[in-house]
Amino acid sequence: MHLAHHTHDDVGWLKTVDEYFSGVNNNIQRVEVQLILDEVIPELVNDPAKRFSYVEMKFFTMWWKNQSE
C-alpha cells in the first residue's frame, strides 16, 4: 500500500484566511492549518523517507513567518 500524504485547504472558502490558519470558528468548519504544519514538519525531520505535499502557499507563508531560526 502506498499512502500519498497531502492536504487541501481552500484559502478563504468558508472562513477567512486567518480563521482557517488559527482554527477559530470551528462551528463553520473544523480545521486549523497552523496545527497541520506544526505536526507534520517534525515527522518529516525525524524520518527523511517520509514525504508531504502542500500546495497552499499562502498558509505555508503565514506559518513560515512564525518560525524561529
N, C-alpha and C positions, 0 to 999 in steps of 0.2 A: 504494500500500500504506500502511496506517495501522497502526503498532505501538502497542499500549497497554502502556506500561511500568508494571509493578506488581510487588508481591511478596506472598507469602503465607507467613508464618512462624507456625506454631501455637505459642502460648505454652504451654510445658510438655507438649507432646505425647509426644515420646520422650526428651527431656532436660529438665533443669531450665531455668528462665528464664535463669539466669546462664550455663549451658553453651551454650545457643543464642546468647546475646549475644556471648560471648567466643570461641566456636568450639572449645571443648575437647570431648573425647570424640568426635572425628570418626569413630571406628570405629562409633558408633551411627548418626550422620547427619552428613554434611559440610555444615555451614552456620556462618557467622559473621555474625550480624546487624549487629554494630558495623561491620564492613567494608563491608557493603552501603550503609549510610548514609554512612560516611566517603567512599565513592567516588561516590555519586550526587549528593550535595549540591554539590560543586564543579562538576559538569557542569551542574546547574541554574542555578547562579550565572553560569557562563560563557555560557550560552545561554538567555535568557529565553523562547524559543519552546518549550523542552522542558518536559514535564510528567511528574510521577511520582506515583502513588497509593500511599499507605501506610496501612494500617488498624490495624496492631498498635501501639496507643498505649503499651502497657507498654514495648516495646522502644524506641520513639521517646523516651519519657520518660527511660529509662535513658541513652540516647545524649545527649539534650539536656542533662542534668545534668552531663555531662563536657565540655561545650563552653565555650570562653572567650568573653569579650565580643567 
